[in-house]
Amino acid sequence: MNPQVPAPRHAAPALVDYAHALLLRAGVRDDMARDVAIVLVEGDLLGHTTHGLAQLPGYLAELEGGRMANDGAYTVVSKRPAVQAWDGHRLPGPWLTRRAIDAARAMAISQGSGTVVVRRSHHIACLAAYLEPVAREGLMILLLCSDPAAASVAPFGGVSAVFTPDPLAAGIPTDGDPILLDVSASYTTNGMTSRLHMAGAKLPHAWIQDAQGNASDDPAVLFTKPPGTLLPLGGLEAGHKGYALALLNESLTGGLAGFGRADPGEGWGATTFVQVLDPEAFGGRDAFIRQQAWIARACREAKPRPGVERVRLPGERGLKLKREQLERGIELHPSILPALAPWDAKLGVALGSGS
């Protein structure tokens, strides 16, 4: 793209309508299609460009191949006053996750906390995209997921893939914008390394390793035979930290759901853990906000190290970008619309057409 020509921007509602139309034409039930579209666009609003609309071509291919369900309902496998376990029957992940959050929130309001684990969900996209509404209500939300059918991350000290990046996200209320965490147990993600590999680019640091265990910044080592792996958070020196987070994630997702890596793979998907906590049931919401406000202020006021303008809180940059993009339009990554163009032609949908 010519750097002198500003990148086109797209109104968020128009992108939601566009994604919704594509999914409808692909046979997805209306409410499910709308939820998926909202979550994907929210990811782009927050700047998570590998897990927003960039995921839509893959979803459409999964629908076409019958590997993602386009209609139906989840099954409640187990239920107690503050806990539920669901079988998602490979329904769209964003729809399932939003429903799980609704159920966990209702239990939290009633019981103080609510937890839902979902097995056999399809991919759930950007974890950060789910957090803000719950946290702005004064509730705390935890969201973790793993993909039991895939493996790209090696355990610390190994070169064989065992885990996926196994992300962990949290929305934490403060007296202002919430803190929004979205981190993974690996240094980087499959989406980012695939994008860089296709572009012939490299990672900013040696966040992966080749099949012999040599740290590398070249995503090409992940596509050799045998393939390399993503390094756990901490890398070759302190990867026991990311390794531990992956083990925690796997226990809360596949372990509690009773379905995970010990079972035959069913294809790209997710096992999900959702927990909502109501601070009022503990030390009280006002006290919680007072504590978090102090922590937030102390972090922002911390003396920055050389080369750093100021200390930010997790989610601060994403929420600022979201406000800007809601006003000025979303600047999509240049790879996204070309990847969707074949689906536009196949399904008869065009961005801005209202089809």
Sequence and secondary structure as in RCSB ss.txt:
>XXXX:A:sequence
MNPQVPAPRHAAPALVDYAHALLLRAGVRDDMARDVAIVLVEGDLLGHTTHGLAQLPGYLAELEGGRMANDGAYT
VVSKRPAVQAWDGHRLPGPWLTRRAIDAARAMAISQGSGTVVVRRSHHIACLAAYLEPVAREGLMILLLCSDPAA
ASVAPFGGVSAVFTPDPLAAGIPTDGDPILLDVSASYTTNGMTSRLHMAGAKLPHAWIQDAQGNASDDPAVLFTK
PPGTLLPLGGLEAGHKGYALALLNESLTGGLAGFGRADPGEGWGATTFVQVLDPEAFGGRDAFIRQQAWIARACR
EAKPRPGVERVRLPGERGLKLKREQLERGIELHPSILPALAPWDAKLGVALGSGS
>XXXX:A:secstr
  TTS    B HHHHHHHHHHHHHHTT  HHHHHHHHHHHHHHHHTT TTSSGGGHHHHHHHHHTT S SS   E
EEEEETTEEEEE TT  HHHHHHHHHHHHHHHHHHHSEEEEEEEEE     GGGGTHHHHHTT EEEEEEE TT 
  B  TT  S  B   EEEEEE  SSS EEEEEESBSS HHHHHHHHHHT   SS  EE TTS EES GGGGGSS
S  EE BTTHHHHTHHHHHHHHHHHIIIIIHHT STTS   SS EEEEEEEE GGGTT HHHHHHHHHHHHHHHH
HS   TT S    TTHHHHHHHHHHHHH B   TTHHHHHHHHHHHHT  TTS  
